[in-house]
Amino acid sequence: MPSCKNCRNDVSKVYDCEHTKFEEYCKECYTELHYYLTEKNK
């Protein structure tokens, strides 16, 4: 089972992209990161 690079919880699915430097994040951490990035630019 993969674990989130940010919160270190074991999760069933992980997400990654250039914003996470292709490290694996759980859905909650990934969503928070993207929300922060998109809201910061407004």
Residue pairs with C-beta under 8 A, 6 or more apart in sequence:
1 10
1 11
1 12
2 10
2 11
2 12
2 13
2 14
2 24
3 9
3 10
3 11
3 14
3 24
4 11
4 14
4 24
4 25
4 26
4 29
5 20
5 23
5 24
5 25
6 25
6 26
6 29
6 33
7 26
7 28
7 29
9 26
11 26
11 27
13 26
13 27
14 24
14 25
14 26
15 24
15 25
15 26
15 27
15 30
16 22
16 23
16 24
16 25
16 30
19 33
19 34
19 37
20 30
20 33
25 33
